[in-house]
Amino acid sequence: MLKTLERYQKCSYGAVEVSKPAKELESSYREYLKLKARFESLQRTQRNLLGEDLGPLNTKDLEQLERQLDSSLKQVRSTKTQFMLDQLADLQNKEQMLVEANRALTMKLDEINSRNQYRQTWEAGDQSMAYGAQNAHSQGFFQPLECNPTLQIGPDYRYSPVASDQLTATTQAQQVNGFIPGWML
């Protein structure tokens, strides 16, 4: 009995499987026809958008085509404008970076030029220029020493009669006032 049922199922289900490809074939053919019609419609629309085959279109189709062209044109302009704005922002960022780099290079060049100027004046023998600039800054910090202008240091002070007379005059004046001479301190 089991064998009989098995043969029955094989025969009845086998017949359904044979008819199944015919249904799939018919379904595939219908899908093919739909796709073919869609393809032809898209080709016709493309030709119409390019300005070809406009003769058979009525006014309603022409107005729809015009609206479609207008919306497409707006979208293209919007995309192009956005692209240009993005590009402009990138260029402005690059400009800012280049301005900063230029500023840094200008400062560096000024520093190098000032070094070269000091070096050239030094090599030319005008050493007093650099000293004068430093002396003006240092006078606020260091006070000049007050000294006796008649005091001469060196081997020639003994043989100069003017210097020896001035020296004796100042020492006598200091002794008269009761001061101790500065060289004894």
Salt bridges, closest charged atoms under 4 A:
GLU26 OE2 - ARG30 NH2 2.42
ASP53 OD2 - ARG47 NE 2.77
GLU111 OE2 - ARG115 NH2 2.33
